[in-house]
Amino acid sequence: INNFVSGIILVFDKPFRVGDQIELADKKGRVKEIGIRASVLNTGDGAEVVIPNGDLLSGRLVNWTLTDNFAKTSFVLQVDRKADLELSKTWIRQAIDKSQFSRAELGVGISVQDISEEMFYLSVSCWIDSSSNGGGFKSDVLVILNEQFKSEGLKFFSIASSK
């Protein structure tokens, strides 16, 4: 009964809609379907998760796309220690600006996460137009940076995705 009543509340309150990117506890994904008893999320790894509507209303729900589709993305770059750190940050910002998926006007963060004997580990975070464009955005940035660093005789690597 709880899930049925919760389904009716979801229809009228609309805390999320089909296509929204939501997060509930350890579940994160795009809303595929909102049913009377349960709702279905598509997760980033391709799974479909059925969540009872009662859980959606009783838990702490984060809707990343309620007012717009923008999504925050982040990744880590290893940058050659021979490179000028501030110039490298400038190149990264320029690469982000050049991507068709970028929403750089919402903010770009680049910080030193760690330093090894040969590399700076830079944490990069910024906004993109939609979470579904994360792969295309990262590809754009990596291709641009690869050319820039290669032309300067420097190395860089992408080592991890945070989201």
C-alpha positions in Angstrom: 0.0 0.0 0.0 2.9 2.3 0.9 4.5 1.9 -2.6 1.1 2.5 -4.3 0.4 5.7 -2.3 4.0 6.8 -2.9 3.5 6.3 -6.7 0.4 8.5 -6.7 2.3 11.2 -4.7 5.2 11.0 -7.2 2.8 11.6 -10.1 1.5 14.8 -8.5 4.6 16.2 -6.8 7.0 15.3 -9.6 10.3 15.4 -7.7 11.8 13.7 -10.8 10.6 12.8 -14.3 11.6 10.2 -16.9 15.1 11.1 -18.2 16.3 12.8 -15.0 19.6 11.8 -13.5 18.9 10.9 -9.8 20.7 9.4 -6.8 19.2 7.6 -3.9 21.6 6.1 -1.3 24.0 3.9 -3.3 21.8 3.9 -6.4 22.5 6.4 -9.2 21.1 6.5 -12.7 18.7 7.9 -15.3 15.0 7.4 -14.7 13.6 5.1 -17.3 10.1 4.6 -16.0 7.9 5.8 -13.2 5.3 3.2 -12.2 2.5 3.1 -9.7 4.4 0.7 -7.4 8.0 1.1 -8.4 10.3 3.2 -10.7 13.2 2.0 -12.9 16.6 3.5 -13.1 19.2 2.8 -15.8 22.6 2.9 -14.1 25.9 3.9 -15.7 27.0 0.3 -16.0 23.9 -0.6 -18.0 21.9 -2.3 -15.2 18.2 -1.5 -14.7 17.4 -1.1 -11.0 13.8 -1.3 -9.8 13.2 0.9 -6.8 10.0 0.8 -4.8 8.3 4.2 -4.8 8.1 4.2 -1.0 11.9 4.1 -0.9 12.1 7.0 -3.3 9.9 9.2 -1.1 11.3 8.1 2.3 15.0 8.3 1.3 17.3 11.3 0.6 16.8 11.8 -3.2 19.2 13.9 -5.2 17.9 15.0 -8.6 20.9 16.2 -10.6 18.7 17.4 -13.5 15.6 18.8 -12.0 16.0 22.3 -13.4 18.4 21.5 -16.3 20.4 18.6 -17.7 23.8 19.9 -16.7 26.1 17.4 -15.0 29.4 17.7 -13.2 32.2 15.4 -14.4 35.7 14.9 -13.1 38.8 12.9 -14.0 42.5 12.8 -13.1 45.3 13.7 -15.4 49.0 12.9 -15.0 51.1 15.7 -16.4 54.8 15.6 -17.0 56.7 17.4 -14.2 58.8 19.0 -16.9 55.7 21.0 -17.9 55.0 24.4 -16.4 52.2 23.7 -14.0 50.3 27.0 -14.6 50.7 26.7 -18.4 49.4 23.1 -18.2 46.3 24.3 -16.3 45.7 26.9 -19.0 45.9 24.2 -21.7 43.4 22.1 -19.8 41.0 25.0 -19.5 41.3 25.8 -23.2 40.7 22.1 -24.1 37.6 22.2 -21.9 36.3 25.4 -23.5 36.8 23.8 -27.0 34.5 20.8 -26.3 31.0 21.2 -27.7 29.7 19.5 -24.5 31.4 21.9 -22.1 29.5 24.3 -19.8 32.8 25.9 -18.6 30.9 29.1 -17.6 29.5 27.1 -14.7 33.0 26.6 -13.3 36.2 24.6 -13.9 38.3 23.2 -11.1 41.9 22.1 -11.5 43.9 21.2 -8.4 47.0 19.3 -7.7 46.0 15.9 -6.2 49.5 14.5 -5.8 53.1 14.8 -7.1 55.4 12.0 -8.0 59.0 12.1 -9.2 57.9 12.3 -12.8 54.3 13.5 -12.8 51.8 16.0 -11.4 48.4 14.4 -10.7 45.8 17.0 -11.5 42.2 16.6 -10.5 39.9 18.2 -13.1 36.2 18.9 -12.5 33.8 20.8 -14.6 30.2 21.0 -15.9 28.9 19.5 -19.2 25.6 19.9 -20.9 24.3 16.4 -20.1 25.6 13.4 -18.1 25.1 11.3 -21.2 27.8 13.3 -23.0 30.5 12.5 -20.4 32.4 10.1 -22.7 32.3 12.5 -25.7 33.4 15.4 -23.5 36.4 13.5 -22.1 37.4 12.3 -25.5 37.3 15.9 -26.9 39.5 17.1 -24.0 42.0 14.2 -24.2 42.5 14.5 -28.0 43.1 18.3 -27.7 45.5 17.9 -24.8 47.3 15.0 -26.5 48.2 17.2 -29.4 49.1 20.2 -27.2 51.4 18.2 -24.9 52.9 16.2 -27.8 53.8 19.4 -29.7 55.7 20.6 -26.6 57.5 17.3 -26.2 55.7 16.6 -22.9 53.8 13.5 -21.6 50.3 13.4 -20.0 47.9 10.6 -19.2 44.4 10.2 -18.1 44.4 7.8 -15.2 40.9 7.6 -13.6 37.4 8.7 -13.8 35.8 10.0 -10.6 32.2 9.7 -12.0 
